[in-house]
């Protein structure tokens, strides 16, 4: 009788998990309506170059409190301006992005949508509202696939967003799974948690947490079995852990990468970003490899780690300009006989002060001080002034590990780790599930990162017992 009641309880809990873990929406579309352009390059006007509109579609509603310029993992996206429509599918991947931040209700606050059309006779269309730059603009791409100057632009006046959720019949599958669970429950269940991989982990963290909690509760309602203890985790383990994050590269008005929007000193201030340069967001991966020793009593008695950042976070790879990342000063003096190309940087003495400039047009014998770009001179100019280094941050490192862990009777566990690198200390938390019997050599333990106040730790990994 007791097992019958427990089986019914587990049936209800797993039915809840099925409903929670089944997407409630097949897709959600966010539509952008930009404000009219306010200035145009010579030869362009409204109509047809009047403004920008667009949309992007994601599998689930945007999560609340996404940090600025988080890659949303869009299923599709479009931007239309000046009689041209560019889609995510037809764009150049490394030169396009769909990134946003959200408030506590999941509404879009900051955003950066850039779609760079591939091939001739298309366009690069961008809409951005960020702490660095705010603009909507379009560059046409000519028959030779060359990116032209800004045809039309609207500065510091972002448009508005609307959202269209689409209910999914997949939600109904959750209730159908209850019946399937009922058949399986009488014969026993076996679980194997694989390595979770996600391109945009912030957007799914709430669903992951609910699903994980549901499985834990379900385990607690199962018929009485052997209980797990701290002794289940003992021995020496090798761990590989990957976390996905976003970085903001820096690009010129032609979509070339010229550096990064954060350097060794932190985020580059808005007024230090060169004229008409932007800060699109791209995804990067950081990998941590570690070895640790668990004593079977809840203690991590020793360990080491190595943190390897994505080279894209400090090396230029996205259609890079000749001098990328640019540095101030450049260490190269301007010369009247040199043939400069877009992306070259030079130093020139202006009013007794050495300034640094980067070419935005191919030119010869045009001093930067006499042809500097700003709102009044663009596009009839050849150089932009550079203010601070745009070098990226290499956050590689290594150190030692110590900490504690606590295994619940149902096998769910939390590990608190202290990572030390010199005098720097970082507290990290991880969740995992172990079997009731001690892990054997070669057996794997899937691991999920847990963020805490002041510490962002979203990622997945696996630990393997080696001794």
BELRA-V931786 format. One line per field, one symbol per residue. ss: DSSP state (@ for helix, = for strand, . for the rest). phi: phi as a letter, one per 20 degrees, with the letter a starting at -180 (. if undefined). burial: I if it has 9 or more other ideal C-beta (glycine too) atoms within 8 Angstrom, else O. A space follows every 10 residues. Layout:
ss: ???
phi: ???
burial: ???
This chain:
ss: .@@@@@@@@@ @@@@@@@@@@ @...====== ===.....== .......... .=======.. .........= =....===== =..====... =.@@@.==== ==.....=== =======... .========. ...======= =.....==== =====....= =======..@ @@@@@@@@@@ @@@@@..... .......... .@@@@@@@@@ @@@@@@@@@@ .........@ @@.======= ========== =.....==== .==..==..@ @@.....=.. ========== =====...== ========.. @@@......= .......... ..=......= ....====== ..=======. ..=....@@@ .=........ ..====.... ......==== =======... .========= =..======= ===....... ...======= .=..=....= =====..
phi: .fffffffff gfffffffff eegecfacdd ddceegfdbc fgncadfeed rccaabccfc gffflffgle femffbabcc alncdddffd efgfdcbccb ccefdnffde bbdccdfenf lcaddccbcb febcacbbdf dffemefeff ebbcdlbfec dcccfcgdff gffgfffgff ffffgfdncc dbeeffcbec fffdffffff fgffffffff efggcfeecf ffdbodcdcc cdcdbdcded cefdnefdrc eccfeoffgg fdfggmeccf ececcddddb cbddemcnce errcbcddff gfebcfcelf fgdcffccff ncefcfdfee dgofcbdbfc lmcfddccfd bfbblcggfd beebfedfee bccdeddcgd fedeefabrd cbqcbceffe nfbcdddddd cmeecceccc dbccffegfe gnedcfccfc ecgncebdrc abdcfdb
burial: OOOOOIIOII IOIIIIIIII IIIOIIIIII IIOIOOIOOI IOOIOIOOII IIIIIIIIII IIIIOIOOII IIIIOIIIII IIOIOIIIOO IIOOIIIIII IIOOOIOIII IIIIIIIOOO OIIIIIIIOI OIIIIIIIII IIOOOOOOOI IIIIIOOIIO IOIOOIOIOO IOIIIOIIOO IIOIIOOOOO OOOOOOOOOI IIIIIOIIOI IIOIIIIIIO IIOOOOOIOI OIIIIIIIII IIIIOIIIII IIIOIIIIII IIIOOOOIOO OOIIIIIIII IIIIIIIIII IIIIIIOOII OOIIIIIOIO OIIIOIOIOI IOIIIIIIOI OOOIOOOOOI OIIIIIIIOO OOOOIIIIII OOIOOIIIOO IIIOOOIIOO IIIIIIOIII IIIOOOOOII IIIOIOIIOI IIIIIIIIII OOOOOOIIII IIIIOOOIIO OOOOIIIIII IOOOIOIIII IIIIIIO
